Every structure is written in C-alpha cells, then in structure tokens.
Amino acid sequence: MYKITFFLTVLLLVSSLSFGQSRLSSDGVKLERALQMISSLYVDDVKPSDLAETAIRAMLLELDPHSTYLDKEEVKAMNEPLQGNFDGIGISFNMLTDTLYVMEVISGGPSQKVGIVPGDKIIYVNDSLIAGVKKGNQDVINMLRGPKGTTVDVKVLRRGTPQLLEFRIVRDKIPIYSIDAKYMVDQNTGYIRLSRFGISSSEEFLAAEKELKAKGMKNLILDLTGNGGGILQTASDIVDEFLGSGELVVYTEGKNQPRYDLSATSAGNFEQGNLVILVDEGSASASEIVAGAVQDWDRGVVVGRRTFGKGLVQRQLPLPDGTMIRLTVARYYTPTGRSIQKPYEGGHIDEYNRDFFNRMRHGEMLHADSIRFPDSLKFTTLVNKRTVYGGGGIMPDYFVPIDTNSVTDLHRNLIARGVINKLTIAEVDKNRTSLLKSYPHVQKFKSDYNIPESMINRMKEMAKEEKIEWDDDQFRKSEQFIKTQLKALMARDLFDSSAYFVIINDKNDIFREGLRIINDFRVYNELLGETPSLLRK
C-alpha cells in the first residue's frame, strides 16, 4: 500500500498544477489498479517503491528532456552546487596512482587551519587506509565530508618528512565557488570566467567586478563557455550589471504559468564599457539568458559558437519521501521574444543528447554557413535593429570554429589515461619549493618558464607504461597545445585556478577572438552596428 499511497501523492501534485480533474481521476484509478494487480498477482515478489519510481520516470520521459525524477541522493547532488556550500574539510584533490593528492587548500578552511598544504598525500582517514586500495573519488568524498562540527583524523605523507603527519580536522561549511578565474588580461580588459549560476554567484561576480575595476578595468570579457546554467534569478542579477533600469532581461510563460518578467534595476555597475560574452555548445540555460539579453539590447558582442538551446523552465516539486520531480512548467524568452529551446520530441532523449555530434556531422562546428534559420525565427534587436535568431540556442555575433588542427588521438589518449595530469602533479610535487622561488607569481611563470625536455621524455615513458602508442607526427601536431596545457596545470597547482586560465587562454581561439574584438573599436562597433554582421575567422 505504500507504493499506492506514494503514487497517488504524485497524482495529487500534478492535479494541483491545474490539469483536467476528471481525466486525471480516471487515469489515476487506472494506474492504481495496475499497481494493485501487479502487487497481488505477479509471479515473483516486487518492491512497490521501485515500481513507483519506474512509473514516474517513464511518465516524465514522455514529456521533455528536462522533466526528471530525482531520488534522495540525486536531490542532494543537484542542490549542493547551487546552494554554494557543503560540509567538509576544505580541500580539492586528485587521485594519483590510487593516492589522494591535495591540489588546493581553501583559504580559511578547516584543513588550512590545521596545517594541510598543497602537495600533501592523505594516506589514512580515521585509521582506514585509502592509499593503494583503488577507492573511487566518491568513496573518498564520503569519508571526508560530514556534518559541520564533527571531526575526521587524517595521516599525511609530506615530501621531505620521513614520518606520517597526523591531523585532526573539524569539519565546517565549505564554499563552492562559481568563478573559476578573474584577472586583468591587459591594462584595460578584465576577464571573469563563471562556471555555474548558484545562490552565491551574483555576489561573487560583483566582488570580482569590483576587484578588477579597482585595477583599471574598462572593458570586460565574461566567459560562459561550458557553463550549463543554474538559477534564473542569479542570471538576471548578473545581467542587471550591464543593462539600464527597466530594461527587460527575460520573461517566462507556460500554459499553466502566466507571463513573469524579470527586468534590470538602476543598480548596474557596468552599463558602460565594451563587453564581450564568450559562449559555446556547452553554454546552456542561465548562460543563454545572459547572452540573449546582452545581444537583444545590443549591449555587447557574443563570441563563440551556437549555445546548447535550453529554454525550458523547471519547477522543483518535492515528494513526501525526500525525492523530487523537476517538471517543466514554462519556457523562457529573451527580450525580443525569442524562445531558444532547441527542438525535441517526447521519448527521444537519446537523439536530443546527441545534438553535439549531429552539429559536428552537419559541419556547424566548423562553418557558420552550415546553420540555416527560417525567416520565422528571425528577430530584431531592440536598439540597433540587427537580425538575431531563435529556434535553438543563441547564435553568436561572431562565429569561432572548433579547433581540430591540434587535437590528435595521441593527445586524447594522454589525457584519457591520466598521463598529462599525473605528469604535472609529479613535477610540481618534486620541485614546488624551487619553482616558487624562481617564479613567485603567475605572470613570471607564464613569461619565463618553459616545459623542460625531461618532462617530455617522462611523458613518453608514462605513455609506454599505459600502453599508449607514441606517434612522433601526432606529437609534433599537438606539441604546442600539450606544452601549454602542461604549463597551465602546473600553474594551477602552484598558484590557483585563475593561473590556469591566464596560461591556457593563450591557446583558446574563442578567448583570443574575443580579446581582439573588444580591443578593436572598429570591429566591435561594426558587430553592434545597424547592418547585421556575422564575421568569421
């Protein structure tokens, strides 16, 4: 009966969203009767709760790709990045040859307070050996995380210290940061990379913006590549920094949801100055709200490739046992009225998720001309009257093709087998003190450090150990990118996550084009001019 009660709860939830009551009641009886017959007559034992979950998931599959059922663990995993914190010990780590290697210690966090430093290897957690026992990342996370105020004992191996060091760490709230990087690219141009739109993201953005303006920032590159979205209000708060008071940011509307507008206030701190938004096929949802609003108001230039195309709004509907339904209740629209949700058909989620590969196959990732928009999807921007498009993501003002020239099977295998990552961790672990003495800050490291030939030789040895076939021609093709990647990963380990992007962005075509455009008065204004323009490399 638990199963039936649980399932009826779902039906009542749905009925509260104003669906036809008589039709729903009939369907509810049908579903309940089916469950009764299975429970009473089926040849083997069945677990009612499993049947309920299967039925709910099956129903949602018939709706759209973003209406989903989440069990208790999935609910927790979904909320954690958006809430902006979790209870833990305050480190980021990497599992290197079955050993937990501390990559970063969060400033002011529990681990820093007791003396854990980057490069430490955690061997024991609460007297349980975790080194050399092939534990997965999630297993280790579960051991280190716990409620605020509880303790965890760890034993650490530190280079240059013969015996294990013992620490007792009191767990605390650990912030999850949304900003991966913030730095001045040149005297006038700041760069902020945002990885998600969580509860604390707008506060982080305002702080980063203030810091960069204090350093002289007059122009801003906002990097949303790979940003899968998050909270709608957070996206609106960030757009508010760029738009004038009363200007529409986004609106949502659905069959059972009246139109709801979000508009900018007078609080914006970056309403002047050149603005470039970087996007790609991984930029979705809230990222598309930001890019769409900036584009529709002709406030800045969108650079990169067509975004993912998620224009559906989900409402979280909790169920009595701690599980949840995320149900699509509306679509969101950019200020010009564009719905940018890409096409989908109920029950065809696999095809929907293969969209990236379909774009590659059709040539879209290499040539903007491969994208065809019907006249019905044409819209006009609100200030300069440029043509923009709906019907499946935000099409950038300046298209940058995906780089296929420097990517080889050898490079992919070196990454997939962990060779690149292990090599950089080992190099920094062995030489951290001397590297920091020679290169005390990231700019010095960027300008003066070169990957030594000894690292490349070690890479070849590690590739052989991993049974990766070494190809000299492929290495020459990927060499410059591999060396830049090695250097960037070392910088992240030595300094912070911003240091990684300071170096890797030199090989990022979208970033390089965005930087060129933002510093070229003629091109920047042409892209925002009266005549629709889609320049290409």
Secondary structure, DSSP 4 states (H G I P E B T S, - for coil): -HHHHHHHHHHHHHHTTT--HHHHHHHHHHHHHHHHHHHHH-SS---HHHHHHHHHHHHHHTT-TT-EEE-HHHHHHHHHHHHTEEEE--EEEEEETTEEEEEEE-TTSHHHHHT--TT-EEEEETTEE-TTS---HHHHHHHH---TT-EEEEEEE-TT-SSPEEEEEE-EEEE--SEEEEEESSSSEEEEEE--B-TTHHHHHHHHHHHHHHTT--EEEEE-TT---B-HHHHHHHHTTTSPTT-EEEEEEETTEEEEEEE--TT-S-SSS-EEEEE-TT--THHHHHHHHHHHTT-SEEEES------EEEEEEE-TTS-EEEEEEEEEE-TT--B-PPP--TT-HHHHHTHHHHHHHTTTTT-GGG----GGGEEE-SSS--EEE-SSSPPPSEE-----SS--HHHHHHHHTTHHHHHHHHHHHHHHHHHHHH--SHHHHHHH----HHHHHHHHHHHHHTTPPP-HHHHHHHHHHHHHHHHHHHHHHHS-HHHHHHHHGGG-HHHHHHHHHHT-HHHHHHHTSSS---EE-
